[in-house]
Amino acid sequence: MTTPQMLLAIQIANGYGAQPGAWRMPGVDPSGYTDMDVLVRHAQAAERGKIQLVFLADTPALTVDLEREAPQMAVDPLVVLTSMARGTERIGLVATASTTLNEPYTIARQFKALDVASHGRAGWNAVPTSSPAAAANHGLALPPRAEKYERAHEVVQIVQALWGSWERAAWVRDVAGGRFADTSKIRPVDLQGRHVASRGPLPIPPSEQGQPVVFQAGGGGNGLEVAARYASGVYANPFSIEEGRAHRTALRAAAERVGRDPDEVELFAGFMPSVASSRRAALDRRRRLDEVVDLDQRVTYLGAMLGLRLGAEQLDEPLTDQQLAAARPSPGDPRAPHTLEIAREGWSLRDVLAHGVIDYHPVVPGTAADVADHMQQWFEAGACDGFSLAIDVHADGIDAFVDQVVPLLQERGLFHRDYEGATLRDHLGAPDQYGLDPRLAGAAHASS
């Protein structure tokens, strides 16, 4: 029996890194936000490490204070991924496109065009939008949550129907006979839902993998249902092994309920490694990255997580014995128990924050072995099928992960040594699909 191996996605968006201060670090091109050559080099480094896919999250709105921070999102995910497609050969290319803000024909056209341009390496992260600012940029107000997810089901189904509207055998290319395509195999979809519709067809032939792979990122029962029905990869943000295991178990059970093989749906847990020669060196690296953020505000937030009143005057001191005795992790914040564990080790509050205790994914600052140990523990505990890596600084952090962590994972039999195929479906072990999934036809939300 083959030993299971983890899957790896890497988040590359703004050309700098996952931390707000990445744009100021040594060796970073401060113009990397708009320089496609920089972004392509990062993708090439990830491909050298045999990482299965690049992932570009996207919120189409300004989400940071540009006075001190670089934008978190790419200038445009599809433009960046198309540039990466031309500079790479194997790595998968996945981006978010909102099911709330986009029409299905636009999504279908853009992602299938990327799929044929990349020879079958494209994936679409299908998620509703929760940002009022992003909705306002499209002249819209956010609908109620239930309506957003009802629309999401319709959009995914119409997109997949459009992808399959140019049948596999339709492209004849008979030069001598003067026949470009068999139009009997390129037909409208004529789908109409409550929220969206499309006539079709989509005049783009299949790629080497047929059509793009669907991903999903979102919580709650509504998000779980979208993931269970359509997704091959799911991005999640668990902060503990127990939380990850519960999410993965629920996801697999939901997929089985709708008639899919649960092994078809892979859970990627968000993870933020900072690789250095020692834990102290990694913390110093992250302290430098923290120079652009408001640490006074973060100390106050840290106090709220632990049920303590903390101020900036204690930044370079550890919690006192009295504070540790009084500390109570916030029951509403899944990060709080780990935060208290770090504080009990005696670090200054500045170093506690440098451990990434209030970041949006678990953080491991330390050696390559420290990072690999964390990944092995989570993977072998069934908390995930792999990881979505948010590297602190792309310029040197991707190389550090590829050159130091990946070999350890390979030696331990946890990660493959080379790509087993050429397409994103190959990388994920995702089953062939062209058009709608016939197993879900009886549960369609959109109808002709």
matplotlib code that plots the C-alpha trace (Angstrom):
import matplotlib.pyplot as plt

x = [0.0, 1.3, 2.0, -0.1, 1.8, 0.9, -0.1, 1.4, 0.0, 1.9, 0.2, 1.9, 0.1, 1.7, 5.3, 6.6, 5.3, 2.7, 3.9, 3.0, 6.7, 8.0, 8.3, 11.0, 13.2, 16.8, 16.8, 13.2, 12.4, 10.1, 8.4, 7.6, 3.9, 3.7, 6.8, 5.6, 9.2, 9.5, 6.3, 7.3, 10.6, 8.7, 6.5, 9.6, 11.2, 8.1, 8.0, 11.7, 10.4, 7.7, 5.0, 1.7, 0.1, 0.3, -2.8, -3.8, -6.5, -8.3, -10.5, -11.1, -10.8, -8.2, -7.7, -4.6, -3.2, -1.0, 0.9, 3.0, 1.9, 1.8, -1.5, -2.2, -3.7, -2.3, -2.8, -5.1, -5.0, -5.6, -3.0, -0.4, -1.3, -1.1, 2.4, 3.3, 2.0, 4.4, 7.4, 6.6, 5.8, 4.2, 3.0, -0.8, -2.3, -5.3, -7.0, -10.2, -13.0, -16.1, -19.4, -21.1, -19.5, -19.0, -21.2, -20.7, -19.9, -17.0, -15.6, -16.0, -14.3, -11.3, -10.5, -10.9, -8.7, -6.0, -6.5, -5.8, -2.9, -1.3, -1.9, -4.3, -2.9, -5.7, -8.0, -10.8, -11.4, -15.2, -16.2, -18.9, -17.8, -18.0, -16.4, -18.8, -16.0, -15.5, -19.2, -19.3, -16.5, -19.0, -21.9, -23.5, -24.6, -23.9, -27.0, -27.9, -25.6, -28.1, -28.8, -25.0, -24.6, -27.7, -26.2, -22.8, -24.4, -26.0, -22.7, -20.6, -23.1, -23.4, -19.7, -19.1, -21.9, -20.2, -16.9, -18.4, -20.4, -17.6, -17.5, -14.2, -14.5, -15.8, -12.5, -12.0, -9.3, -9.8, -7.6, -8.1, -11.9, -12.2, -14.0, -12.8, -15.2, -18.2, -20.9, -23.3, -20.9, -20.8, -24.2, -25.8, -26.4, -29.5, -29.4, -31.5, -31.4, -32.9, -29.8, -27.8, -28.2, -26.3, -27.1, -23.7, -21.9, -18.4, -16.2, -13.1, -12.0, -10.9, -7.4, -5.2, -7.1, -10.5, -11.5, -10.2, -10.3, -12.7, -11.5, -13.4, -12.6, -15.3, -16.7, -20.0, -22.5, -23.1, -19.4, -19.2, -22.0, -20.4, -17.1, -18.7, -20.5, -17.9, -14.5, -11.3, -9.3, -10.5, -8.6, -9.2, -7.8, -7.7, -5.5, -5.2, -4.9, -8.3, -10.0, -8.4, -9.4, -13.0, -13.1, -11.7, -14.0, -17.0, -15.9, -15.4, -18.8, -20.5, -18.9, -20.0, -23.6, -23.8, -22.4, -18.7, -15.7, -14.4, -10.9, -11.6, -11.7, -8.4, -8.1, -5.3, -4.6, -3.2, 0.4, 3.0, 6.5, 9.5, 12.7, 16.0, 19.1, 17.5, 14.3, 16.0, 17.0, 13.5, 12.0, 14.5, 13.4, 9.8, 10.5, 11.9, 8.9, 6.7, 8.3, 5.6, 2.6, 1.1, 2.6, 0.8, -2.5, -1.3, -0.3, -3.8, -5.3, -2.9, -4.2, -7.8, -6.9, -5.5, -8.0, -5.3, -4.9, -1.5, 0.2, 3.1, 5.3, 5.6, 6.5, 10.1, 9.2, 7.6, 4.3, 4.8, 4.1, 0.9, -0.2, 0.4, -1.6, -4.5, -4.4, -7.5, -7.5, -10.4, -13.0, -14.0, -10.5, -9.0, -5.5, -5.6, -4.5, -1.4, -0.7, -0.7, 1.6, 4.1, 3.9, 4.5, 7.9, 9.1, 9.4, 9.0, 5.6, 7.5, 8.7, 5.3, 3.9, 6.8, 5.7, 2.7, 0.2, -2.4, -1.7, -4.4, -2.7, -0.6, 3.0, 6.2, 9.3, 12.4, 14.6, 13.7, 13.3, 10.9, 8.8, 8.9, 8.0, 4.9, 3.8, 4.4, 2.5, -0.6, -0.6, -0.1, -2.9, -5.4, -5.8, -5.3, -4.3, -1.7, -0.8, -1.4, 1.9, 2.0, 5.7, 6.8, 9.1, 9.1, 12.5, 14.4, 11.7, 10.5, 14.1, 14.6, 11.5, 12.3, 16.0, 15.7, 12.2, 11.1, 14.1, 13.3, 9.7, 10.9, 13.3, 10.5, 8.3, 5.8, 6.2, 6.8, 10.1, 8.7, 5.5, 3.7, 1.9, 1.5, -1.9, -3.3, -5.7, -2.7, -1.1, -4.2, -5.2, -8.6, -10.9, -11.6, -14.6, -15.9, -19.0, -21.2, -20.6, -23.3, -23.5, -24.9, -27.3, -30.4, -29.5, -29.0, -29.9, -30.0, -32.2, -32.7]
y = [0.0, 3.4, 5.8, 9.0, 12.1, 15.7, 18.2, 21.8, 25.0, 28.3, 31.7, 34.2, 37.4, 40.8, 40.0, 40.6, 38.0, 37.2, 39.7, 43.4, 44.4, 42.1, 44.9, 46.5, 43.5, 43.1, 41.6, 42.5, 44.5, 47.3, 47.3, 43.6, 44.4, 45.2, 43.3, 40.1, 38.9, 39.0, 37.1, 34.5, 33.9, 33.2, 30.6, 29.1, 28.7, 26.9, 24.7, 23.7, 22.4, 20.3, 22.3, 21.3, 24.7, 28.5, 30.0, 33.7, 34.7, 37.9, 40.5, 43.2, 46.1, 48.1, 46.4, 48.0, 51.4, 52.1, 54.7, 52.0, 48.6, 47.1, 45.8, 42.2, 41.1, 40.8, 43.6, 41.1, 37.3, 36.1, 38.4, 37.2, 33.6, 33.9, 35.4, 32.5, 30.0, 31.3, 31.0, 27.6, 24.1, 22.0, 23.9, 24.4, 27.9, 28.7, 32.0, 33.2, 34.7, 35.8, 34.1, 37.1, 39.8, 38.0, 36.6, 32.9, 33.4, 35.8, 33.3, 30.4, 32.2, 33.6, 30.4, 28.1, 30.4, 30.2, 26.4, 26.0, 28.6, 26.6, 23.2, 22.1, 23.6, 26.1, 26.0, 28.3, 29.1, 29.6, 31.7, 34.3, 37.7, 38.9, 42.3, 45.3, 47.3, 44.8, 44.8, 48.6, 48.6, 46.7, 49.0, 46.3, 45.7, 42.4, 40.1, 37.9, 35.0, 32.3, 34.2, 34.5, 30.7, 30.0, 32.2, 30.4, 27.0, 28.5, 30.1, 27.0, 24.8, 27.2, 27.7, 24.0, 23.6, 26.3, 24.6, 21.4, 23.1, 22.6, 18.8, 17.0, 15.7, 19.0, 20.5, 18.8, 21.1, 19.5, 21.8, 19.9, 19.6, 23.2, 22.2, 23.9, 22.3, 20.1, 22.5, 19.7, 19.2, 22.8, 23.7, 26.3, 25.4, 27.6, 27.6, 29.9, 30.2, 32.6, 34.8, 34.1, 32.6, 31.9, 30.9, 29.7, 28.0, 28.9, 28.8, 27.4, 23.7, 21.4, 21.6, 18.7, 18.2, 18.9, 21.9, 23.8, 22.2, 23.8, 24.9, 26.4, 28.5, 29.3, 28.2, 27.2, 24.8, 26.7, 26.7, 23.0, 22.2, 24.1, 22.4, 18.9, 19.2, 20.8, 21.2, 19.1, 21.4, 23.3, 26.0, 26.1, 28.0, 25.6, 26.7, 23.3, 19.7, 19.0, 21.8, 20.6, 17.0, 18.1, 20.2, 17.5, 14.8, 17.0, 17.8, 14.1, 13.1, 15.9, 14.8, 11.2, 12.3, 13.9, 10.8, 11.7, 9.7, 11.6, 11.0, 13.4, 16.4, 17.6, 19.9, 22.5, 23.9, 27.5, 27.6, 30.4, 29.1, 31.4, 29.4, 30.5, 29.0, 29.0, 29.9, 33.1, 34.1, 33.4, 35.6, 38.4, 38.1, 38.4, 41.3, 43.2, 42.4, 43.7, 47.2, 48.5, 47.4, 49.1, 47.0, 49.1, 48.1, 44.4, 44.4, 45.5, 42.8, 40.3, 41.3, 40.8, 37.2, 36.4, 38.3, 40.8, 44.5, 45.0, 48.1, 49.0, 49.8, 46.0, 45.2, 44.2, 42.3, 38.9, 38.4, 38.5, 35.5, 37.3, 38.0, 34.3, 33.2, 35.5, 34.8, 33.1, 32.3, 33.9, 31.1, 32.9, 32.9, 29.6, 31.1, 32.0, 28.7, 28.5, 32.2, 31.4, 28.4, 30.7, 33.4, 30.8, 30.0, 33.4, 35.4, 39.2, 40.4, 41.6, 38.0, 36.5, 38.6, 37.6, 34.0, 35.0, 34.3, 36.7, 35.9, 34.4, 31.0, 29.0, 30.2, 28.3, 30.5, 28.3, 25.8, 23.7, 20.8, 22.7, 23.5, 20.0, 18.6, 20.7, 19.7, 16.0, 16.2, 17.8, 15.5, 12.3, 13.3, 13.6, 17.4, 18.1, 16.6, 19.2, 22.9, 26.3, 28.0, 31.8, 32.4, 35.5, 37.0, 35.6, 36.8, 34.4, 32.5, 30.4, 29.3, 28.5, 26.4, 24.6, 24.0, 23.1, 22.0, 20.1, 17.7, 16.8, 16.1, 14.0, 12.0, 11.3, 10.0, 12.7, 14.6, 13.5, 13.9, 14.9, 15.7, 12.5, 14.2, 17.4, 18.8, 20.1, 17.2, 14.9, 16.7, 16.4, 12.9, 14.5, 12.5, 13.4, 15.8, 17.6, 19.8, 19.2, 16.3, 13.7, 12.4, 15.8, 16.3, 15.5, 18.2, 21.1, 24.6, 26.0, 24.5, 24.8]
z = [0.0, -1.0, 1.9, 1.7, 0.8, 1.5, -1.1, -1.1, -2.4, -2.1, -1.8, -4.1, -4.7, -4.2, -5.1, -1.6, 0.9, 3.5, 6.1, 5.8, 6.1, 3.4, 0.8, 2.9, 3.5, 2.1, -1.4, -2.1, -5.3, -4.0, -7.5, -7.3, -7.0, -10.7, -12.1, -13.7, -14.0, -10.2, -9.7, -12.4, -10.6, -7.4, -9.2, -10.8, -7.3, -6.1, -9.2, -8.5, -5.1, -6.9, -5.1, -6.6, -7.2, -6.8, -5.2, -5.6, -3.1, -4.1, -2.6, -5.2, -2.9, -1.1, 2.3, 3.7, 4.6, 1.6, 3.5, 5.1, 3.6, 0.2, -1.2, -0.1, -3.5, -7.0, -9.5, -11.2, -10.5, -14.0, -15.5, -12.9, -13.4, -17.2, -16.8, -14.5, -17.1, -19.7, -17.3, -15.8, -17.1, -14.4, -11.3, -11.0, -11.2, -9.0, -8.3, -6.6, -8.6, -6.6, -7.3, -5.9, -8.1, -11.4, -14.1, -14.8, -18.5, -17.6, -15.1, -17.5, -20.3, -18.3, -16.4, -19.4, -21.4, -18.7, -18.7, -22.4, -22.3, -19.4, -21.0, -18.3, -15.1, -14.1, -11.1, -9.9, -6.2, -6.2, -3.2, -2.4, -1.3, 2.3, 1.8, 1.6, 0.0, -2.8, -3.4, -3.5, -6.1, -8.3, -7.5, -5.4, -1.8, -0.3, -0.3, 2.7, 3.3, 2.3, -1.0, -1.7, -1.4, -3.5, -6.2, -5.7, -6.5, -9.7, -10.8, -10.3, -12.2, -15.1, -15.3, -15.5, -18.1, -20.2, -19.9, -21.3, -24.0, -26.5, -26.6, -26.6, -30.1, -31.6, -32.9, -36.2, -37.7, -41.2, -43.3, -46.5, -46.1, -44.9, -41.7, -38.5, -36.0, -35.7, -34.6, -33.6, -30.7, -29.7, -28.2, -26.0, -22.4, -21.9, -18.1, -16.0, -12.2, -9.7, -9.8, -12.9, -16.4, -19.6, -23.1, -24.2, -25.8, -24.7, -27.8, -26.1, -26.6, -23.8, -22.3, -21.6, -18.3, -19.9, -17.8, -14.7, -11.3, -8.7, -5.3, -2.4, 0.7, 3.2, 6.5, 7.9, 6.6, 3.4, 2.5, 3.4, 1.0, -1.9, -1.2, -0.9, -4.2, -6.5, -5.0, -5.4, -3.1, -0.1, 1.8, 5.5, 8.5, 11.5, 14.4, 16.0, 15.0, 16.6, 14.6, 11.3, 11.9, 12.6, 9.5, 7.3, 8.8, 8.2, 4.6, 3.7, 5.2, 3.3, 0.0, 0.6, 1.2, -2.2, -3.9, -4.3, -3.1, -0.1, -1.3, -4.2, -1.8, -0.4, 2.6, 2.5, 6.0, 6.0, 7.4, 7.7, 8.1, 8.8, 8.1, 9.7, 11.3, 14.7, 16.5, 17.7, 14.2, 12.9, 15.6, 14.8, 11.1, 12.1, 14.5, 11.6, 9.5, 12.4, 12.2, 9.8, 12.0, 15.0, 17.9, 20.5, 19.0, 18.8, 22.4, 23.4, 21.2, 22.8, 26.2, 25.1, 23.9, 27.3, 29.5, 30.6, 30.4, 28.6, 27.4, 25.0, 28.0, 28.6, 25.0, 25.8, 29.0, 29.5, 31.4, 35.1, 37.3, 38.5, 34.9, 34.0, 36.9, 36.0, 32.2, 30.7, 27.0, 25.2, 24.5, 21.3, 19.8, 18.7, 18.7, 22.4, 24.0, 21.8, 22.6, 26.4, 25.8, 24.0, 26.7, 29.4, 27.8, 29.1, 25.8, 25.8, 24.5, 21.3, 20.8, 21.6, 18.8, 16.6, 17.0, 14.9, 17.6, 16.1, 12.4, 10.3, 10.0, 12.4, 12.4, 13.0, 13.3, 13.5, 11.7, 8.7, 11.0, 13.2, 10.2, 8.9, 12.3, 12.5, 9.0, 9.8, 13.0, 11.5, 8.4, 10.2, 12.7, 9.8, 10.3, 6.6, 3.3, 2.8, 3.4, 1.8, 2.5, 3.2, 3.1, 5.1, 2.4, -1.1, -2.2, 0.1, 2.0, -0.9, -1.7, 2.0, 2.1, -1.1, -0.4, 3.3, 4.2, 1.1, 1.2, 4.9, 3.9, 1.0, 3.2, 5.6, 2.8, 3.3, 0.0, -3.6, -5.4, -8.7, -10.5, -11.5, -14.4, -16.4, -15.3, -12.1, -12.0, -12.2, -9.3, -7.1, -8.2, -9.1, -11.3, -14.9, -15.4, -18.4, -18.0, -15.0, -12.6, -13.7, -10.1, -9.0, -11.9, -9.8, -7.3, -9.7, -8.5, -12.0, -14.7, -18.4]

ax = plt.figure().add_subplot(projection="3d")
ax.plot(x, y, z, "-o")
ax.set_aspect("equal")
plt.show()
